[in-house]
Amino acid sequence: MIIGVAGPYSADTEEQRKSNLDKMNAVAAQLLEKGHIPLIGVNAALPVVNAANVKDRYKAVMDISMTVIDKCDALLLIAESRGANMERDHILSKGLPVYYNIDEVPKA
């Protein structure tokens, strides 16, 4: 399955944002080891948004993240945040599974 990984990214400091992204990437690596294709919307969004001249960076990140998550078969929500909850709600609205712990995700 293609499984999106959602969790908090936004934070007050660059160090906190890096820590948040590192947590999502670590879980994505575990999904890959289980035989799934992991996707993290913010990983796709950040390089583009950082290179672009856009006024609302949060909106741009979320627009790209939501597009990435829309292509997923499921979502692994590692912790709640405004954006992560939007991704969760979108997956649920499509009738697709949301996992809340890596141990809930079956092997491929």
N, CA, C and O atoms as CSV, one atom per row, in Angstrom:
chain,resi,resn,atom,element,x,y,z
A,1,MET,N,N,0.841,-1.188,0.000
A,1,MET,CA,C,0.000,0.000,0.000
A,1,MET,C,C,0.879,1.241,0.000
A,1,MET,O,O,2.008,1.227,0.490
A,2,ILE,N,N,0.346,2.288,-0.548
A,2,ILE,CA,C,0.961,3.608,-0.394
A,2,ILE,C,C,0.366,4.200,0.876
A,2,ILE,O,O,-0.844,4.414,0.961
A,3,ILE,N,N,1.210,4.462,1.851
A,3,ILE,CA,C,0.739,4.942,3.150
A,3,ILE,C,C,1.370,6.293,3.448
A,3,ILE,O,O,2.593,6.424,3.497
A,4,GLY,N,N,0.520,7.294,3.645
A,4,GLY,CA,C,0.995,8.607,4.043
A,4,GLY,C,C,1.342,8.601,5.523
A,4,GLY,O,O,0.722,7.896,6.320
A,5,VAL,N,N,2.328,9.388,5.871
A,5,VAL,CA,C,2.703,9.569,7.272
A,5,VAL,C,C,2.384,11.005,7.643
A,5,VAL,O,O,2.846,11.941,6.991
A,6,ALA,N,N,1.589,11.175,8.696
A,6,ALA,CA,C,1.182,12.510,9.123
A,6,ALA,C,C,1.533,12.720,10.584
A,6,ALA,O,O,1.414,11.818,11.413
A,7,GLY,N,N,1.959,13.912,10.869
A,7,GLY,CA,C,2.290,14.311,12.231
A,7,GLY,C,C,2.622,15.784,12.226
A,7,GLY,O,O,2.634,16.413,11.168
A,8,PRO,N,N,2.887,16.336,13.371
A,8,PRO,CA,C,3.214,17.756,13.424
A,8,PRO,C,C,4.523,18.051,12.696
A,8,PRO,O,O,5.484,17.287,12.791
A,9,TYR,N,N,4.547,19.145,11.984
A,9,TYR,CA,C,5.796,19.670,11.426
A,9,TYR,C,C,6.065,21.059,12.003
A,9,TYR,O,O,7.156,21.326,12.507
A,10,SER,N,N,5.082,21.928,11.929
A,10,SER,CA,C,5.256,23.312,12.388
A,10,SER,C,C,5.693,23.352,13.845
A,10,SER,O,O,5.234,22.570,14.678
A,11,ALA,N,N,6.596,24.289,14.126
A,11,ALA,CA,C,7.103,24.464,15.487
A,11,ALA,C,C,7.756,25.844,15.566
A,11,ALA,O,O,7.946,26.519,14.554
A,12,ASP,N,N,8.087,26.235,16.764
A,12,ASP,CA,C,8.659,27.563,16.989
A,12,ASP,C,C,10.098,27.691,16.508
A,12,ASP,O,O,10.531,28.782,16.134
A,13,THR,N,N,10.840,26.595,16.513
A,13,THR,CA,C,12.249,26.674,16.126
A,13,THR,C,C,12.558,25.710,14.994
A,13,THR,O,O,11.845,24.731,14.776
A,14,GLU,N,N,13.626,26.005,14.283
A,14,GLU,CA,C,14.078,25.120,13.212
A,14,GLU,C,C,14.457,23.753,13.771
A,14,GLU,O,O,14.213,22.729,13.134
A,15,GLU,N,N,15.048,23.739,14.950
A,15,GLU,CA,C,15.426,22.475,15.592
A,15,GLU,C,C,14.201,21.602,15.865
A,15,GLU,O,O,14.240,20.390,15.652
A,16,GLN,N,N,13.126,22.211,16.332
A,16,GLN,CA,C,11.892,21.461,16.591
A,16,GLN,C,C,11.275,20.950,15.286
A,16,GLN,O,O,10.796,19.819,15.219
A,17,ARG,N,N,11.293,21.799,14.246
A,17,ARG,CA,C,10.751,21.356,12.957
A,17,ARG,C,C,11.556,20.175,12.422
A,17,ARG,O,O,10.981,19.216,11.909
A,18,LYS,N,N,12.889,20.238,12.538
A,18,LYS,CA,C,13.730,19.135,12.088
A,18,LYS,C,C,13.421,17.867,12.884
A,18,LYS,O,O,13.333,16.781,12.311
A,19,SER,N,N,13.259,18.001,14.193
A,19,SER,CA,C,12.929,16.850,15.033
A,19,SER,C,C,11.596,16.237,14.619
A,19,SER,O,O,11.469,15.016,14.539
A,20,ASN,N,N,10.609,17.080,14.356
A,20,ASN,CA,C,9.294,16.586,13.924
A,20,ASN,C,C,9.401,15.827,12.606
A,20,ASN,O,O,8.817,14.754,12.453
A,21,LEU,N,N,10.144,16.384,11.660
A,21,LEU,CA,C,10.299,15.729,10.365
A,21,LEU,C,C,11.102,14.440,10.495
A,21,LEU,O,O,10.805,13.448,9.830
A,22,ASP,N,N,12.124,14.458,11.356
A,22,ASP,CA,C,12.903,13.235,11.590
A,22,ASP,C,C,12.023,12.115,12.122
A,22,ASP,O,O,12.205,10.958,11.741
A,23,LYS,N,N,11.066,12.435,13.003
A,23,LYS,CA,C,10.151,11.420,13.539
A,23,LYS,C,C,9.290,10.816,12.435
A,23,LYS,O,O,9.092,9.602,12.383
A,24,MET,N,N,8.776,11.683,11.546
A,24,MET,CA,C,7.966,11.171,10.441
A,24,MET,C,C,8.803,10.299,9.506
A,24,MET,O,O,8.336,9.253,9.053
A,25,ASN,N,N,10.028,10.718,9.215
A,25,ASN,CA,C,10.893,9.937,8.330
A,25,ASN,C,C,11.278,8.601,8.951
A,25,ASN,O,O,11.397,7.604,8.239
A,26,ALA,N,N,11.475,8.564,10.263
A,26,ALA,CA,C,11.808,7.300,10.937
A,26,ALA,C,C,10.654,6.306,10.825
A,26,ALA,O,O,10.872,5.119,10.582
A,27,VAL,N,N,9.436,6.792,11.003
A,27,VAL,CA,C,8.268,5.917,10.874
A,27,VAL,C,C,8.083,5.494,9.414
A,27,VAL,O,O,7.706,4.355,9.137
A,28,ALA,N,N,8.348,6.412,8.488
A,28,ALA,CA,C,8.257,6.070,7.065
A,28,ALA,C,C,9.239,4.947,6.728
A,28,ALA,O,O,8.920,4.061,5.936
A,29,ALA,N,N,10.422,4.983,7.321
A,29,ALA,CA,C,11.402,3.915,7.096
A,29,ALA,C,C,10.871,2.576,7.594
A,29,ALA,O,O,11.100,1.544,6.964
A,30,GLN,N,N,10.166,2.587,8.717
A,30,GLN,CA,C,9.573,1.345,9.236
A,30,GLN,C,C,8.492,0.835,8.293
A,30,GLN,O,O,8.363,-0.373,8.094
A,31,LEU,N,N,7.712,1.744,7.710
A,31,LEU,CA,C,6.695,1.325,6.732
A,31,LEU,C,C,7.352,0.673,5.521
A,31,LEU,O,O,6.866,-0.339,5.017
A,32,LEU,N,N,8.445,1.247,5.060
A,32,LEU,CA,C,9.175,0.676,3.929
A,32,LEU,C,C,9.674,-0.727,4.274
A,32,LEU,O,O,9.604,-1.635,3.445
A,33,GLU,N,N,10.169,-0.899,5.479
A,33,GLU,CA,C,10.637,-2.215,5.922
A,33,GLU,C,C,9.499,-3.228,5.988
A,33,GLU,O,O,9.735,-4.429,5.855
A,34,LYS,N,N,8.267,-2.759,6.192
A,34,LYS,CA,C,7.095,-3.648,6.201
A,34,LYS,C,C,6.589,-3.927,4.788
A,34,LYS,O,O,5.627,-4.672,4.605
A,35,GLY,N,N,7.240,-3.326,3.788
A,35,GLY,CA,C,6.876,-3.589,2.403
A,35,GLY,C,C,5.939,-2.576,1.779
A,35,GLY,O,O,5.426,-2.811,0.685
A,36,HIS,N,N,5.702,-1.456,2.443
A,36,HIS,CA,C,4.808,-0.419,1.924
A,36,HIS,C,C,5.602,0.718,1.296
A,36,HIS,O,O,6.815,0.819,1.482
A,37,ILE,N,N,4.914,1.562,0.560
A,37,ILE,CA,C,5.499,2.770,-0.004
A,37,ILE,C,C,5.047,3.934,0.870
A,37,ILE,O,O,3.870,4.293,0.849
A,38,PRO,N,N,5.964,4.536,1.645
A,38,PRO,CA,C,5.585,5.652,2.502
A,38,PRO,C,C,5.710,6.986,1.768
A,38,PRO,O,O,6.628,7.187,0.973
A,39,LEU,N,N,4.784,7.881,2.043
A,39,LEU,CA,C,4.837,9.244,1.517
A,39,LEU,C,C,4.609,10.224,2.658
A,39,LEU,O,O,3.757,10.010,3.520
A,40,ILE,N,N,5.382,11.300,2.649
A,40,ILE,CA,C,5.207,12.378,3.619
A,40,ILE,C,C,5.002,13.663,2.823
A,40,ILE,O,O,5.897,14.107,2.104
A,41,GLY,N,N,3.829,14.249,2.957
A,41,GLY,CA,C,3.497,15.430,2.177
A,41,GLY,C,C,4.473,16.573,2.366
A,41,GLY,O,O,4.848,17.235,1.398
A,42,VAL,N,N,4.889,16.815,3.600
A,42,VAL,CA,C,5.778,17.938,3.855
A,42,VAL,C,C,7.142,17.721,3.205
A,42,VAL,O,O,7.807,18.696,2.852
A,43,ASN,N,N,7.581,16.463,3.036
A,43,ASN,CA,C,8.833,16.196,2.327
A,43,ASN,C,C,8.743,16.632,0.868
A,43,ASN,O,O,9.717,17.121,0.296
A,44,ALA,N,N,7.582,16.453,0.281
A,44,ALA,CA,C,7.387,16.894,-1.102
A,44,ALA,C,C,7.244,18.409,-1.180
A,44,ALA,O,O,7.687,19.027,-2.148
A,45,ALA,N,N,6.634,19.000,-0.179
A,45,ALA,CA,C,6.312,20.423,-0.218
A,45,ALA,C,C,7.488,21.343,0.097
A,45,ALA,O,O,7.667,22.361,-0.572
A,46,LEU,N,N,8.281,21.006,1.093
A,46,LEU,CA,C,9.289,21.942,1.586
A,46,LEU,C,C,10.286,22.429,0.533
A,46,LEU,O,O,10.512,23.636,0.446
A,47,PRO,N,N,10.891,21.558,-0.265
A,47,PRO,CA,C,11.851,22.072,-1.248
A,47,PRO,C,C,11.218,23.048,-2.242
A,47,PRO,O,O,11.842,24.032,-2.640
A,48,VAL,N,N,9.989,22.771,-2.635
A,48,VAL,CA,C,9.298,23.634,-3.592
A,48,VAL,C,C,8.933,24.966,-2.944
A,48,VAL,O,O,9.180,26.030,-3.512
A,49,VAL,N,N,8.351,24.900,-1.767
A,49,VAL,CA,C,7.922,26.117,-1.076
A,49,VAL,C,C,9.137,26.970,-0.692
A,49,VAL,O,O,9.077,28.198,-0.760
A,50,ASN,N,N,10.220,26.333,-0.293
A,50,ASN,CA,C,11.420,27.083,0.061
A,50,ASN,C,C,12.016,27.812,-1.143
A,50,ASN,O,O,12.642,28.861,-0.987
A,51,ALA,N,N,11.825,27.261,-2.336
A,51,ALA,CA,C,12.353,27.886,-3.553
A,51,ALA,C,C,11.390,28.902,-4.166
A,51,ALA,O,O,11.781,29.693,-5.025
A,52,ALA,N,N,10.149,28.880,-3.731
A,52,ALA,CA,C,9.120,29.737,-4.322
A,52,ALA,C,C,8.955,31.032,-3.530
A,52,ALA,O,O,9.275,31.112,-2.344
A,53,ASN,N,N,8.455,32.015,-4.216
A,53,ASN,CA,C,8.118,33.283,-3.587
A,53,ASN,C,C,6.598,33.312,-3.397
A,53,ASN,O,O,5.866,33.824,-4.243
A,54,VAL,N,N,6.138,32.756,-2.279
A,54,VAL,CA,C,4.709,32.710,-1.977
A,54,VAL,C,C,4.453,33.416,-0.656
A,54,VAL,O,O,5.274,33.372,0.260
A,55,LYS,N,N,3.313,34.061,-0.574
A,55,LYS,CA,C,2.981,34.824,0.637
A,55,LYS,C,C,2.583,33.917,1.791
A,55,LYS,O,O,3.017,34.125,2.924
A,56,ASP,N,N,1.767,32.924,1.513
A,56,ASP,CA,C,1.255,32.056,2.575
A,56,ASP,C,C,1.938,30.699,2.479
A,56,ASP,O,O,1.452,29.786,1.811
A,57,ARG,N,N,3.063,30.585,3.153
A,57,ARG,CA,C,3.847,29.345,3.103
A,57,ARG,C,C,3.073,28.158,3.662
A,57,ARG,O,O,3.160,27.056,3.121
A,58,TYR,N,N,2.313,28.368,4.743
A,58,TYR,CA,C,1.553,27.268,5.337
A,58,TYR,C,C,0.539,26.726,4.330
A,58,TYR,O,O,0.417,25.512,4.164
A,59,LYS,N,N,-0.182,27.612,3.663
A,59,LYS,CA,C,-1.169,27.176,2.678
A,59,LYS,C,C,-0.496,26.409,1.544
A,59,LYS,O,O,-1.004,25.379,1.100
A,60,ALA,N,N,0.637,26.904,1.081
A,60,ALA,CA,C,1.348,26.224,-0.012
A,60,ALA,C,C,1.802,24.830,0.418
A,60,ALA,O,O,1.652,23.865,-0.331
A,61,VAL,N,N,2.355,24.729,1.624
A,61,VAL,CA,C,2.776,23.424,2.132
A,61,VAL,C,C,1.572,22.489,2.236
A,61,VAL,O,O,1.647,21.329,1.831
A,62,MET,N,N,0.473,22.991,2.773
A,62,MET,CA,C,-0.710,22.129,2.946
A,62,MET,C,C,-1.334,21.751,1.607
A,62,MET,O,O,-1.809,20.626,1.452
A,63,ASP,N,N,-1.344,22.663,0.640
A,63,ASP,CA,C,-1.893,22.319,-0.678
A,63,ASP,C,C,-1.117,21.158,-1.295
A,63,ASP,O,O,-1.712,20.224,-1.833
A,64,ILE,N,N,0.210,21.217,-1.217
A,64,ILE,CA,C,1.025,20.137,-1.773
A,64,ILE,C,C,0.861,18.874,-0.933
A,64,ILE,O,O,0.696,17.781,-1.475
A,65,SER,N,N,0.907,19.022,0.374
A,65,SER,CA,C,0.769,17.855,1.262
A,65,SER,C,C,-0.558,17.140,1.047
A,65,SER,O,O,-0.597,15.911,0.982
A,66,MET,N,N,-1.632,17.890,0.936
A,66,MET,CA,C,-2.946,17.274,0.745
A,66,MET,C,C,-3.028,16.557,-0.600
A,66,MET,O,O,-3.681,15.519,-0.709
A,67,THR,N,N,-2.378,17.094,-1.613
A,67,THR,CA,C,-2.364,16.438,-2.919
A,67,THR,C,C,-1.608,15.116,-2.846
A,67,THR,O,O,-2.029,14.119,-3.433
A,68,VAL,N,N,-0.493,15.112,-2.124
A,68,VAL,CA,C,0.276,13.876,-1.940
A,68,VAL,C,C,-0.562,12.852,-1.176
A,68,VAL,O,O,-0.661,11.695,-1.584
A,69,ILE,N,N,-1.157,13.276,-0.079
A,69,ILE,CA,C,-1.937,12.370,0.768
A,69,ILE,C,C,-3.147,11.820,0.006
A,69,ILE,O,O,-3.574,10.692,0.249
A,70,ASP,N,N,-3.693,12.611,-0.907
A,70,ASP,CA,C,-4.845,12.155,-1.689
A,70,ASP,C,C,-4.516,10.908,-2.512
A,70,ASP,O,O,-5.414,10.136,-2.851
A,71,LYS,N,N,-3.260,10.710,-2.828
A,71,LYS,CA,C,-2.856,9.557,-3.644
A,71,LYS,C,C,-2.597,8.306,-2.803
A,71,LYS,O,O,-2.291,7.246,-3.348
A,72,CYS,N,N,-2.717,8.424,-1.496
A,72,CYS,CA,C,-2.399,7.309,-0.601
A,72,CYS,C,C,-3.582,6.367,-0.410
A,72,CYS,O,O,-4.743,6.745,-0.571
A,73,ASP,N,N,-3.248,5.127,-0.061
A,73,ASP,CA,C,-4.246,4.097,0.222
A,73,ASP,C,C,-4.622,4.060,1.693
A,73,ASP,O,O,-5.633,3.464,2.067
A,74,ALA,N,N,-3.808,4.698,2.529
A,74,ALA,CA,C,-4.019,4.709,3.980
A,74,ALA,C,C,-3.147,5.820,4.556
A,74,ALA,O,O,-2.345,6.436,3.854
A,75,LEU,N,N,-3.325,6.056,5.838
A,75,LEU,CA,C,-2.534,7.075,6.536
A,75,LEU,C,C,-2.095,6.523,7.879
A,75,LEU,O,O,-2.850,5.824,8.554
A,76,LEU,N,N,-0.870,6.843,8.258
A,76,LEU,CA,C,-0.379,6.558,9.599
A,76,LEU,C,C,-0.214,7.904,10.295
A,76,LEU,O,O,0.660,8.694,9.939
A,77,LEU,N,N,-1.056,8.154,11.283
A,77,LEU,CA,C,-1.035,9.404,12.038
A,77,LEU,C,C,-0.206,9.178,13.291
A,77,LEU,O,O,-0.633,8.460,14.195
A,78,ILE,N,N,0.987,9.789,13.358
A,78,ILE,CA,C,1.866,9.538,14.502
A,78,ILE,C,C,1.602,10.497,15.655
A,78,ILE,O,O,1.929,10.195,16.802
A,79,ALA,N,N,1.010,11.654,15.356
A,79,ALA,CA,C,0.612,12.611,16.385
A,79,ALA,C,C,-0.268,13.653,15.716
A,79,ALA,O,O,-0.165,13.891,14.513
A,80,GLU,N,N,-1.125,14.263,16.500
A,80,GLU,CA,C,-2.064,15.228,15.943
A,80,GLU,C,C,-1.461,16.620,15.830
A,80,GLU,O,O,-0.614,17.025,16.628
A,81,SER,N,N,-1.921,17.333,14.823
A,81,SER,CA,C,-1.646,18.743,14.623
A,81,SER,C,C,-2.733,19.243,13.671
A,81,SER,O,O,-3.511,18.448,13.145
A,82,ARG,N,N,-2.785,20.518,13.456
A,82,ARG,CA,C,-3.805,21.051,12.541
A,82,ARG,C,C,-3.698,20.397,11.164
A,82,ARG,O,O,-4.689,19.899,10.631
A,83,GLY,N,N,-2.500,20.401,10.593
A,83,GLY,CA,C,-2.315,19.826,9.265
A,83,GLY,C,C,-2.475,18.317,9.237
A,83,GLY,O,O,-3.097,17.772,8.325
A,84,ALA,N,N,-1.916,17.640,10.233
A,84,ALA,CA,C,-2.035,16.179,10.290
A,84,ALA,C,C,-3.495,15.767,10.413
A,84,ALA,O,O,-3.917,14.779,9.812
A,85,ASN,N,N,-4.261,16.515,11.183
A,85,ASN,CA,C,-5.683,16.200,11.331
A,85,ASN,C,C,-6.439,16.424,10.029
A,85,ASN,O,O,-7.383,15.695,9.723
A,86,MET,N,N,-6.027,17.436,9.256
A,86,MET,CA,C,-6.654,17.653,7.940
A,86,MET,C,C,-6.378,16.457,7.028
A,86,MET,O,O,-7.263,16.002,6.304
A,87,GLU,N,N,-5.146,15.957,7.070
A,87,GLU,CA,C,-4.797,14.789,6.257
A,87,GLU,C,C,-5.588,13.570,6.710
A,87,GLU,O,O,-6.104,12.822,5.879
A,88,ARG,N,N,-5.685,13.365,8.015
A,88,ARG,CA,C,-6.466,12.240,8.565
A,88,ARG,C,C,-7.923,12.329,8.123
A,88,ARG,O,O,-8.496,11.350,7.646
A,89,ASP,N,N,-8.513,13.502,8.283
A,89,ASP,CA,C,-9.922,13.674,7.929
A,89,ASP,C,C,-10.161,13.411,6.444
A,89,ASP,O,O,-11.193,12.861,6.062
A,90,HIS,N,N,-9.204,13.807,5.617
A,90,HIS,CA,C,-9.346,13.578,4.177
A,90,HIS,C,C,-9.332,12.079,3.864
A,90,HIS,O,O,-10.162,11.596,3.093
A,91,ILE,N,N,-8.401,11.356,4.453
A,91,ILE,CA,C,-8.324,9.904,4.227
A,91,ILE,C,C,-9.596,9.220,4.735
A,91,ILE,O,O,-10.148,8.349,4.062
A,92,LEU,N,N,-10.055,9.617,5.920
A,92,LEU,CA,C,-11.292,9.035,6.463
A,92,LEU,C,C,-12.484,9.336,5.567
A,92,LEU,O,O,-13.362,8.488,5.407
A,93,SER,N,N,-12.534,10.534,4.978
A,93,SER,CA,C,-13.662,10.897,4.108
A,93,SER,C,C,-13.710,10.033,2.854
A,93,SER,O,O,-14.762,9.897,2.230
A,94,LYS,N,N,-12.587,9.457,2.490
A,94,LYS,CA,C,-12.533,8.562,1.336
A,94,LYS,C,C,-12.799,7.116,1.721
A,94,LYS,O,O,-12.775,6.228,0.869
A,95,GLY,N,N,-13.052,6.875,3.010
A,95,GLY,CA,C,-13.323,5.519,3.479
A,95,GLY,C,C,-12.073,4.650,3.579
A,95,GLY,O,O,-12.169,3.422,3.583
A,96,LEU,N,N,-10.923,5.270,3.658
A,96,LEU,CA,C,-9.662,4.536,3.724
A,96,LEU,C,C,-9.182,4.436,5.166
A,96,LEU,O,O,-9.591,5.230,6.013
A,97,PRO,N,N,-8.318,3.466,5.448
A,97,PRO,CA,C,-7.886,3.259,6.830
A,97,PRO,C,C,-6.900,4.317,7.319
A,97,PRO,O,O,-6.060,4.819,6.573
A,98,VAL,N,N,-7.040,4.628,8.597
A,98,VAL,CA,C,-6.074,5.464,9.305
A,98,VAL,C,C,-5.524,4.626,10.446
A,98,VAL,O,O,-6.274,4.099,11.269
A,99,TYR,N,N,-4.213,4.513,10.482
A,99,TYR,CA,C,-3.530,3.793,11.552
A,99,TYR,C,C,-2.963,4.822,12.522
A,99,TYR,O,O,-2.586,5.926,12.130
A,100,TYR,N,N,-2.911,4.440,13.792
A,100,TYR,CA,C,-2.442,5.360,14.824
A,100,TYR,C,C,-1.159,4.865,15.488
A,100,TYR,O,O,-0.624,5.509,16.391
A,101,ASN,N,N,-0.678,3.718,15.029
A,101,ASN,CA,C,0.534,3.134,15.578
A,101,ASN,C,C,1.137,2.244,14.505
A,101,ASN,O,O,0.406,1.557,13.792
A,102,ILE,N,N,2.432,2.245,14.383
A,102,ILE,CA,C,3.105,1.429,13.371
A,102,ILE,C,C,2.758,-0.047,13.521
A,102,ILE,O,O,2.717,-0.781,12.533
A,103,ASP,N,N,2.512,-0.479,14.739
A,103,ASP,CA,C,2.188,-1.888,14.966
A,103,ASP,C,C,0.825,-2.290,14.403
A,103,ASP,O,O,0.569,-3.477,14.199
A,104,GLU,N,N,-0.045,-1.324,14.150
A,104,GLU,CA,C,-1.361,-1.600,13.549
A,104,GLU,C,C,-1.266,-1.887,12.061
A,104,GLU,O,O,-2.165,-2.505,11.490
A,105,VAL,N,N,-0.187,-1.445,11.426
A,105,VAL,CA,C,-0.049,-1.567,9.981
A,105,VAL,C,C,0.380,-2.994,9.628
A,105,VAL,O,O,1.424,-3.459,10.086
A,106,PRO,N,N,-0.414,-3.683,8.825
A,106,PRO,CA,C,-0.038,-5.050,8.444
A,106,PRO,C,C,1.158,-5.041,7.500
A,106,PRO,O,O,1.399,-4.059,6.797
A,107,LYS,N,N,1.901,-6.138,7.489
A,107,LYS,CA,C,2.971,-6.277,6.496
A,107,LYS,C,C,2.355,-6.393,5.128
A,107,LYS,O,O,1.252,-6.916,4.969
A,108,ALA,N,N,3.078,-5.899,4.134
A,108,ALA,CA,C,2.580,-5.961,2.749
A,108,ALA,C,C,2.650,-7.383,2.240
A,108,ALA,O,O,2.278,-7.649,1.097
